[in-house]
């Protein structure tokens, strides 16, 4: 069985490459559809869209509060979350809503106070203006783009070969795009922490792709092409699986909404990275080396 799997993996790289591109195009289609139907390519939380966050200490009946608020503010996007302390005990409730105007904010806070029996003076109230949130979101995206471009430049300067450099960049980009599409399907409302998670995901992706490309192109003394791929798979696969276990552990036991969103995005992205690195990138490198062998004759993969 293992020999059959290895044979398929080694000989059907064109099929696998087409399959990964189909998945990538499907993810791009989901993002375009998301933008067409909602006006944005992702689900923004209050910290990215603008609105109000109300923290109610010592309150825990989230179900009745959510029902009361949804009945009065059905046209607004709002969420009610439980706050927990370090030991897991309830410490209060946090309410987010995309309400910005002063009169509407006052009405909303009054409704929260009436539903919970907690006075306004005991609550913590934060507001995020839409303009400030938009500017912050644009700066985050710009930072993501700059990091991506600098990373691509470094990769190209190291390998001095266009195809492997593009393959590394494509794998990292595919990680981001496919993970974002999955996050959209799950209807996760991204906060600033979610954007940070995508930046971290770029680092994880590049790490395994660089490891693979160096082993395949630079360390030919380690055996033939398949031996070098499997050697890098053992190292890089173990790295990714270890990261998945660590992230999954935090995901299960964390009481922080911020940490939960970061770990969930990383958890999804690391599984996506297994495909983009060890299927997509490997297939491109096999195709590239086969072309070089045809062009320059045998001995390219010595």
KEKE-3310 file (N, C-alpha, C; in steps of 0.2 Angstrom, whole numbers, plus 5000, padded with zeros to 4 digits):
npx = (5004:5009:5020:5012:5006:5017:5022:5011:5012:5025:5024:5012:5012:5008:4994:4991:4996:4987:4975:4978:4978:4965:4958:4964:4958:4945:4944:4948:4937:4927:4931:4929:4915:4911:4915:4906:4894:4893:4901:4913:4929:4930:4924:4922:4926:4921:4933:4939:4929:4922:4913:4905:4910:4905:4908:4903:4904:4904:4892:4883:4873:4871:4863:4850:4852:4858:4846:4837:4844:4845:4832:4829:4838:4839:4843:4857:4874:4879:4887:4888:4898:4906:4917:4931:4941:4959:4959:4948:4935:4919:4919:4913:4903:4905:4900:4898:4895:4890:4888:4889:4885:4882:4869:4863:4872:4871:4857:4859:4868:4859:4849:4857:4860:4847:4843:4852:4853:4863:4872:4876:4888:4895:4899:4911:4915:4919:4922:4924:4928:4922:4930:4943:4945:4944:4956:4966:4964:4967:4981:4986:4984:4992:5004:5005:5006:5018:5027:5026:5031:5044:5049:5048:5058:5069:5069:5071:5083:5091:5089:5091:5084:5070:5058:5058:5057:5045:5037:5038:5033:5020:5015:5015:5006:4995:4992:4987:4976:4967:4965:4959:4947:4941:4940:4930:4919:4916:4911:4918:4922:4934:4946:4958:4968:4966:4971:4984:4987:4987:4998:5008:5006:5011:5025:5026:5023:5033:5044:5043:5043:5055:5064:5061:5064:5078:5083:5080:5086:5098:5105:5111:5119:5113:5106:5095:5082:5069:5073:5078:5067:5058:5066:5066:5053:5051:5057:5051:5038:5037:5039:5028:5017:5020:5018:5005:4999:5003:4997:4983:4982:4982:4971:4961:4961:4962:4955:4954:4947:4954:4966:4960:4955:4967:4974:4964:4964:4978:4978:4970:4977:4989:4986:4982:4994:5001:4996:4999:5013:5019:5012:5008:5020:5030:5026:5028:5042:5046:5042:5049:5062:5062:5060:5072:5081:5077:5081:5095:5100:5104:5109:5106:5099:5108)
npy = (4994:5006:5008:5009:5021:5030:5028:5034:5047:5051:5050:5056:5070:5080:5079:5081:5094:5101:5099:5106:5119:5120:5120:5131:5141:5139:5144:5157:5161:5160:5171:5181:5180:5183:5196:5202:5199:5205:5216:5216:5207:5199:5194:5206:5210:5221:5228:5230:5235:5245:5252:5248:5242:5234:5230:5220:5217:5203:5197:5184:5178:5175:5171:5176:5189:5191:5187:5197:5209:5206:5206:5220:5226:5221:5224:5226:5221:5211:5203:5192:5188:5177:5182:5175:5171:5168:5155:5150:5154:5162:5180:5190:5198:5201:5213:5216:5227:5234:5248:5266:5280:5293:5295:5282:5274:5277:5273:5260:5256:5259:5250:5238:5240:5239:5226:5219:5223:5230:5245:5259:5265:5255:5248:5244:5254:5255:5263:5262:5271:5272:5277:5277:5263:5259:5265:5259:5245:5246:5249:5238:5228:5234:5232:5218:5216:5222:5215:5203:5206:5209:5197:5189:5195:5192:5178:5176:5182:5173:5160:5163:5159:5159:5151:5142:5152:5159:5148:5146:5158:5157:5146:5152:5162:5155:5148:5159:5163:5152:5148:5160:5159:5148:5153:5163:5155:5148:5159:5167:5182:5193:5200:5212:5204:5193:5196:5197:5184:5179:5185:5178:5166:5167:5166:5153:5146:5150:5145:5130:5129:5135:5126:5114:5118:5121:5109:5101:5108:5113:5104:5092:5081:5073:5063:5055:5064:5060:5055:5066:5074:5066:5066:5080:5081:5073:5081:5094:5090:5085:5097:5104:5096:5096:5109:5110:5102:5109:5122:5117:5112:5124:5130:5122:5124:5137:5152:5164:5175:5182:5174:5162:5165:5168:5156:5147:5151:5149:5135:5130:5136:5129:5116:5118:5122:5110:5104:5114:5115:5102:5095:5105:5113:5104:5097:5107:5109:5097:5097:5108:5104:5093:5099:5107:5096:5091:5102:5104:5091:5075:5073:5084:5082:5077)
npz = (5000:5004:4995:4983:4986:4986:4973:4966:4971:4966:4952:4947:4947:4939:4939:4952:4954:4945:4953:4965:4960:4956:4968:4973:4964:4967:4980:4977:4970:4980:4988:4979:4977:4990:4991:4982:4987:4999:5000:5005:5006:5017:5033:5044:5061:5075:5078:5066:5058:5064:5078:5093:5109:5123:5140:5153:5169:5180:5176:5168:5160:5145:5135:5137:5137:5123:5116:5120:5115:5101:5097:5098:5091:5078:5065:5066:5067:5079:5093:5107:5120:5132:5146:5153:5167:5171:5177:5172:5177:5176:5172:5167:5154:5136:5124:5107:5094:5078:5079:5078:5078:5090:5096:5094:5100:5113:5115:5113:5124:5135:5133:5135:5148:5154:5151:5158:5171:5176:5180:5169:5174:5179:5168:5155:5142:5125:5110:5092:5079:5061:5051:5057:5060:5046:5041:5049:5045:5032:5033:5039:5029:5020:5026:5026:5013:5010:5018:5011:4998:5001:5007:4995:4987:4994:4994:4980:4977:4984:4978:4964:4954:4944:4943:4955:4965:4962:4965:4978:4983:4978:4985:4998:4996:4992:5003:5011:5004:5002:5016:5020:5013:5019:5032:5029:5024:5036:5043:5052:5061:5058:5068:5073:5078:5071:5058:5062:5064:5051:5046:5054:5048:5035:5039:5044:5032:5023:5029:5028:5014:5010:5016:5009:4996:4996:5000:4988:4977:4981:4989:4982:4985:4994:4989:4976:4967:4973:4985:4991:4992:5001:5012:5016:5018:5029:5039:5037:5038:5051:5058:5055:5059:5073:5076:5073:5083:5095:5092:5092:5105:5112:5107:5112:5125:5128:5136:5130:5119:5109:5108:5104:5091:5084:5085:5079:5066:5062:5064:5054:5043:5044:5041:5028:5023:5022:5011:5001:5001:5001:4991:4980:4979:4978:4966:4957:4957:4953:4940:4935:4936:4928:4916:4915:4913:4901:4893:4896:4895:4902:4919:4926:4938:4947)
capx = (5000:5014:5023:5008:5005:5023:5022:5007:5015:5031:5022:5006:5013:5004:4987:4991:4997:4980:4971:4979:4976:4958:4957:4965:4953:4939:4945:4947:4930:4923:4932:4925:4908:4910:4915:4901:4887:4894:4905:4920:4931:4931:4919:4926:4924:4920:4939:4941:4923:4920:4907:4905:4911:4903:4910:4898:4907:4899:4886:4884:4867:4872:4857:4844:4855:4858:4839:4834:4847:4843:4825:4829:4843:4839:4847:4864:4878:4881:4888:4888:4903:4908:4923:4933:4948:4964:4957:4942:4929:4916:4921:4908:4901:4907:4895:4901:4889:4892:4884:4894:4882:4881:4862:4862:4876:4867:4851:4861:4870:4853:4846:4861:4859:4840:4843:4857:4852:4870:4872:4881:4894:4899:4901:4917:4912:4924:4919:4929:4925:4923:4936:4949:4945:4946:4963:4970:4963:4972:4988:4987:4984:4998:5010:5005:5009:5026:5031:5026:5036:5051:5050:5049:5064:5075:5069:5073:5090:5095:5089:5093:5080:5063:5053:5057:5055:5038:5034:5038:5028:5014:5013:5013:5000:4989:4990:4983:4970:4963:4963:4954:4941:4938:4937:4924:4914:4915:4908:4922:4922:4941:4948:4965:4972:4965:4976:4991:4987:4989:5006:5011:5005:5016:5031:5026:5023:5039:5049:5043:5044:5062:5067:5060:5067:5085:5085:5079:5090:5105:5109:5110:5123:5109:5103:5091:5076:5064:5076:5079:5060:5056:5070:5063:5046:5052:5059:5046:5031:5037:5039:5021:5013:5022:5015:4997:4998:5004:4991:4977:4981:4980:4964:4956:4961:4962:4949:4954:4944:4959:4970:4956:4955:4973:4975:4960:4967:4984:4976:4967:4982:4994:4984:4982:5001:5003:4995:5003:5020:5021:5009:5009:5027:5034:5024:5031:5049:5047:5041:5055:5068:5061:5061:5079:5084:5076:5084:5102:5102:5104:5114:5104:5097:5113)
capy = (5000:5012:5008:5012:5028:5033:5028:5039:5054:5052:5050:5060:5077:5085:5079:5085:5102:5104:5098:5111:5125:5120:5122:5139:5145:5139:5149:5164:5162:5161:5177:5186:5180:5186:5203:5204:5199:5208:5222:5216:5201:5195:5196:5211:5212:5228:5232:5232:5238:5251:5250:5248:5236:5235:5225:5220:5213:5200:5195:5178:5176:5178:5169:5181:5196:5191:5187:5204:5214:5205:5208:5227:5229:5216:5226:5227:5215:5211:5197:5192:5183:5176:5183:5171:5173:5163:5149:5148:5156:5168:5186:5195:5197:5207:5214:5220:5229:5239:5255:5271:5286:5294:5293:5275:5271:5279:5269:5253:5255:5259:5243:5233:5241:5237:5219:5215:5226:5233:5252:5261:5267:5249:5245:5247:5255:5257:5264:5262:5275:5268:5280:5275:5256:5258:5267:5254:5239:5247:5249:5231:5225:5236:5229:5212:5216:5224:5209:5198:5208:5209:5190:5187:5198:5188:5171:5177:5184:5167:5155:5166:5155:5162:5146:5140:5158:5159:5142:5148:5164:5155:5142:5156:5166:5150:5147:5164:5163:5146:5149:5165:5157:5143:5157:5166:5150:5147:5165:5170:5189:5194:5206:5214:5198:5188:5199:5195:5177:5178:5187:5172:5160:5168:5164:5146:5143:5151:5140:5124:5129:5136:5120:5110:5120:5121:5102:5099:5112:5115:5098:5086:5076:5069:5057:5058:5069:5058:5054:5073:5076:5063:5069:5086:5079:5070:5086:5099:5088:5085:5104:5107:5092:5098:5116:5109:5099:5115:5126:5114:5112:5131:5131:5118:5126:5144:5156:5171:5176:5184:5169:5157:5167:5167:5149:5144:5153:5145:5128:5129:5137:5124:5110:5120:5122:5103:5103:5119:5114:5095:5093:5110:5116:5098:5096:5113:5108:5091:5099:5112:5100:5089:5104:5108:5090:5091:5107:5103:5085:5071:5075:5090:5080:5072)
capz = (5000:5005:4989:4979:4987:4984:4966:4964:4973:4962:4945:4946:4950:4935:4941:4959:4953:4943:4958:4970:4957:4956:4975:4974:4960:4970:4985:4974:4968:4986:4990:4975:4979:4997:4990:4978:4990:5006:4999:5008:5005:5023:5038:5048:5067:5077:5078:5059:5055:5068:5082:5101:5113:5130:5144:5158:5174:5185:5172:5164:5156:5138:5131:5138:5134:5116:5114:5121:5110:5094:5096:5098:5086:5073:5059:5067:5068:5086:5096:5115:5122:5139:5148:5158:5170:5170:5180:5168:5180:5173:5175:5164:5147:5132:5119:5101:5089:5073:5080:5078:5080:5097:5099:5093:5105:5120:5115:5114:5131:5139:5132:5138:5156:5156:5150:5163:5178:5178:5178:5164:5177:5180:5162:5152:5135:5120:5103:5086:5073:5055:5048:5061:5058:5039:5040:5052:5041:5026:5035:5041:5023:5017:5030:5024:5006:5010:5020:5006:4993:5004:5007:4988:4985:4998:4991:4973:4978:4987:4973:4958:4949:4944:4944:4962:4969:4961:4968:4986:4984:4976:4990:5003:4994:4992:5010:5014:5000:5004:5023:5021:5010:5024:5037:5026:5024:5043:5045:5057:5060:5059:5072:5072:5080:5065:5053:5064:5063:5044:5045:5056:5044:5030:5041:5044:5025:5020:5033:5025:5007:5009:5018:5003:4990:4997:5000:4982:4973:4984:4992:4978:4988:4999:4985:4970:4968:4977:4992:4994:4994:5007:5018:5018:5020:5036:5043:5037:5040:5058:5060:5054:5064:5080:5077:5073:5090:5099:5091:5094:5112:5115:5104:5116:5132:5130:5138:5127:5112:5104:5107:5100:5084:5081:5085:5074:5059:5062:5064:5047:5039:5044:5037:5021:5021:5021:5004:4996:5001:4999:4984:4975:4978:4976:4959:4952:4957:4949:4933:4933:4935:4922:4910:4914:4911:4894:4890:4896:4895:4908:4924:4930:4945:4949)
cpx = (5004:5018:5019:5007:5011:5024:5017:5009:5021:5029:5017:5006:5009:4997:4987:4992:4990:4975:4972:4977:4968:4955:4958:4960:4947:4939:4945:4940:4925:4924:4929:4918:4906:4910:4909:4894:4887:4897:4911:4922:4932:4925:4923:4922:4923:4927:4941:4935:4921:4914:4908:4906:4910:4905:4906:4901:4902:4893:4887:4879:4867:4866:4852:4846:4855:4851:4836:4837:4845:4836:4824:4833:4844:4843:4854:4867:4881:4882:4889:4893:4905:4915:4925:4940:4953:4963:4951:4935:4926:4918:4916:4906:4903:4902:4898:4895:4892:4888:4889:4891:4881:4874:4861:4866:4873:4861:4853:4864:4864:4850:4850:4860:4852:4840:4847:4856:4858:4870:4877:4888:4898:4901:4908:4915:4918:4920:4925:4926:4927:4929:4943:4950:4947:4953:4968:4970:4968:4979:4990:4988:4991:5005:5010:5008:5016:5030:5031:5031:5043:5053:5052:5056:5070:5075:5072:5081:5094:5095:5091:5090:5073:5058:5052:5055:5048:5034:5033:5033:5021:5011:5011:5006:4994:4987:4985:4976:4965:4961:4958:4947:4937:4936:4931:4918:4912:4912:4912:4923:4930:4942:4955:4970:4971:4970:4983:4992:4989:4996:5010:5011:5010:5023:5031:5026:5030:5044:5049:5045:5052:5066:5067:5064:5075:5087:5085:5084:5097:5109:5108:5115:5119:5105:5099:5086:5071:5067:5076:5072:5057:5060:5068:5056:5046:5053:5053:5039:5031:5036:5031:5016:5014:5018:5007:4995:4998:4998:4984:4976:4979:4973:4959:4955:4961:4955:4949:4951:4949:4964:4966:4956:4961:4975:4971:4962:4973:4983:4974:4973:4988:4992:4984:4990:5004:5002:4999:5010:5022:5017:5010:5016:5031:5032:5028:5039:5050:5047:5047:5061:5068:5062:5069:5083:5083:5080:5092:5105:5102:5110:5112:5102:5102:5113)
cpy = (5006:5013:5011:5019:5032:5034:5033:5046:5056:5053:5054:5067:5082:5085:5082:5092:5105:5104:5104:5118:5125:5122:5129:5143:5145:5144:5156:5166:5163:5168:5183:5186:5184:5194:5206:5204:5203:5215:5222:5208:5196:5198:5200:5211:5219:5231:5234:5236:5245:5249:5251:5242:5237:5229:5225:5215:5210:5197:5189:5175:5178:5176:5174:5187:5196:5191:5194:5209:5212:5207:5216:5230:5223:5217:5227:5221:5215:5204:5198:5186:5183:5178:5178:5173:5167:5156:5146:5150:5162:5175:5192:5193:5203:5207:5218:5221:5234:5245:5260:5278:5287:5292:5286:5271:5272:5274:5262:5251:5255:5252:5238:5234:5238:5230:5216:5218:5229:5240:5254:5263:5261:5246:5248:5248:5258:5258:5265:5266:5271:5270:5277:5267:5255:5259:5261:5247:5240:5247:5242:5227:5228:5233:5222:5211:5217:5218:5203:5199:5207:5201:5187:5189:5194:5181:5171:5178:5177:5162:5157:5162:5157:5157:5144:5146:5159:5154:5143:5153:5161:5150:5146:5160:5161:5148:5152:5164:5158:5146:5154:5163:5152:5148:5161:5161:5148:5154:5168:5178:5191:5200:5207:5208:5193:5190:5197:5188:5175:5180:5181:5166:5160:5165:5156:5143:5144:5146:5134:5124:5131:5130:5115:5112:5120:5114:5099:5102:5113:5109:5092:5080:5071:5064:5060:5062:5066:5057:5061:5076:5073:5065:5075:5086:5077:5076:5092:5097:5087:5092:5106:5103:5095:5105:5115:5107:5105:5120:5123:5113:5119:5132:5128:5121:5133:5147:5163:5171:5177:5178:5163:5159:5166:5160:5145:5145:5149:5138:5126:5130:5132:5118:5112:5120:5115:5102:5107:5117:5107:5092:5099:5112:5110:5097:5101:5111:5102:5093:5103:5108:5095:5093:5106:5102:5089:5096:5106:5096:5081:5074:5081:5088:5075:5071)
cpz = (5000:4998:4983:4979:4985:4977:4963:4965:4968:4955:4943:4948:4946:4937:4948:4958:4950:4949:4963:4967:4957:4963:4976:4970:4964:4976:4983:4973:4974:4988:4986:4976:4985:4996:4986:4982:4997:5005:5002:5007:5011:5028:5043:5055:5069:5076:5071:5056:5058:5072:5089:5104:5121:5134:5151:5164:5178:5182:5168:5160:5149:5134:5131:5135:5127:5113:5114:5116:5103:5092:5095:5092:5080:5066:5060:5068:5075:5088:5104:5117:5129:5140:5153:5161:5169:5172:5177:5171:5176:5176:5172:5157:5142:5126:5113:5097:5085:5073:5082:5080:5087:5100:5099:5099:5112:5120:5116:5121:5136:5139:5135:5146:5158:5156:5156:5170:5180:5175:5173:5168:5178:5174:5159:5144:5130:5113:5098:5080:5066:5051:5051:5059:5051:5038:5043:5048:5035:5027:5036:5034:5019:5020:5028:5017:5006:5013:5015:5000:4995:5004:5000:4986:4988:4995:4984:4973:4980:4981:4966:4952:4949:4946:4952:4966:4968:4965:4975:4987:4983:4982:4996:5002:4994:4999:5013:5010:5002:5011:5024:5018:5015:5030:5035:5027:5032:5047:5051:5056:5063:5063:5070:5073:5074:5059:5055:5063:5055:5042:5048:5052:5038:5032:5041:5037:5022:5023:5029:5018:5006:5011:5012:4997:4990:4997:4992:4977:4975:4987:4988:4980:4992:4995:4979:4972:4974:4984:4995:4996:5000:5013:5020:5020:5028:5041:5043:5039:5048:5061:5060:5059:5071:5081:5077:5080:5095:5099:5093:5101:5115:5113:5109:5123:5134:5132:5135:5120:5107:5103:5102:5093:5081:5080:5080:5067:5057:5061:5057:5042:5038:5040:5029:5018:5019:5013:4999:4996:4998:4993:4979:4974:4975:4968:4954:4952:4953:4941:4931:4932:4929:4915:4909:4912:4903:4890:4890:4896:4902:4913:4928:4937:4947:4956)
residu = (UNK:UNK:UNK:UNK:UNK:UNK:UNK:UNK:UNK:UNK:UNK:UNK:UNK:UNK:UNK:UNK:UNK:UNK:UNK:UNK:UNK:UNK:UNK:UNK:UNK:UNK:UNK:UNK:UNK:UNK:UNK:UNK:UNK:UNK:UNK:UNK:UNK:UNK:UNK:UNK:UNK:UNK:UNK:UNK:UNK:UNK:UNK:UNK:UNK:UNK:UNK:UNK:UNK:UNK:UNK:UNK:UNK:UNK:UNK:UNK:UNK:UNK:UNK:UNK:UNK:UNK:UNK:UNK:UNK:UNK:UNK:UNK:UNK:UNK:UNK:UNK:UNK:UNK:UNK:UNK:UNK:UNK:UNK:UNK:UNK:UNK:UNK:UNK:UNK:UNK:UNK:UNK:UNK:UNK:UNK:UNK:UNK:UNK:UNK:UNK:UNK:UNK:UNK:UNK:UNK:UNK:UNK:UNK:UNK:UNK:UNK:UNK:UNK:UNK:UNK:UNK:UNK:UNK:UNK:UNK:UNK:UNK:UNK:UNK:UNK:UNK:UNK:UNK:UNK:UNK:UNK:UNK:UNK:UNK:UNK:UNK:UNK:UNK:UNK:UNK:UNK:UNK:UNK:UNK:UNK:UNK:UNK:UNK:UNK:UNK:UNK:UNK:UNK:UNK:UNK:UNK:UNK:UNK:UNK:UNK:UNK:UNK:UNK:UNK:UNK:UNK:UNK:UNK:UNK:UNK:UNK:UNK:UNK:UNK:UNK:UNK:UNK:UNK:UNK:UNK:UNK:UNK:UNK:UNK:UNK:UNK:UNK:UNK:UNK:UNK:UNK:UNK:UNK:UNK:UNK:UNK:UNK:UNK:UNK:UNK:UNK:UNK:UNK:UNK:UNK:UNK:UNK:UNK:UNK:UNK:UNK:UNK:UNK:UNK:UNK:UNK:UNK:UNK:UNK:UNK:UNK:UNK:UNK:UNK:UNK:UNK:UNK:UNK:UNK:UNK:UNK:UNK:UNK:UNK:UNK:UNK:UNK:UNK:UNK:UNK:UNK:UNK:UNK:UNK:UNK:UNK:UNK:UNK:UNK:UNK:UNK:UNK:UNK:UNK:UNK:UNK:UNK:UNK:UNK:UNK:UNK:UNK:UNK:UNK:UNK:UNK:UNK:UNK:UNK:UNK:UNK:UNK:UNK:UNK:UNK:UNK:UNK:UNK:UNK:UNK:UNK:UNK:UNK:UNK:UNK:UNK:UNK:UNK:UNK:UNK:UNK:UNK:UNK:UNK:UNK:UNK:UNK:UNK:UNK:UNK:UNK:UNK)
# end
